[in-house]
């Protein structure tokens, strides 16, 4: 009974936190992507917690049911509200110490994706990936399951993936190895100062990038790992950087926030970028 009570209270808190963002999208007459809490809800992390596969499968189902209920509350919204099942890398998103071959990744992520096909998820997204081979496996697994997929890479302060590969090369490698199945690519968990230059080099792959979820602080991943608290930066400055990127890259239509961001940042981004 105690665990059930704690879970109920947590759901209430999450609901209260998400609703203002849905209301902002409705008032601005733009679409919204609802992310599930399934980023680490796959086998490697479940075994660490001592969770059974039955519990893990249910965790995926319940998370999608929760955001589906949220969408129902905003059924009158004139723009689409998508249910996006989030999948994270098998290991540490900030580390490139363990390479995951594409075939191994396809089999590994296929298990979670199969569970997600049983839900109301509209799509799956690999989030905070740091190596192309692992991303290829996820996209191929989604293709095999007939599930639309997107992929978001993270980069270091030099604009390259944690394993040193350039962002553009990673995007093109995934596309080449999966017949361009990925609906779009994103960058998340990095500050625009870190990746902005890589997006504006005019190398020809940038049209595949449709979204960014930037960090508010300019800290590196190592600094974020050791930070006792996250600074929130300047919401308007961050929004202005989004506005500049979007003015140069009109395909950037999916905008959100990652570490250190909150409603203030998204409100500013929405306000400035709707003018671009």
Helices and strands as residue ranges (DSSP letters): H 2-28, E 32-35, H 43-49, H 53-73, E 81-88, H 102-116, E 123-129, H 132-145, E 149-153, H 167-177, E 185-188, H 192-199, G 206-208, E 209-214, H 221-226, H 235-248, E 254-257, H 263-273
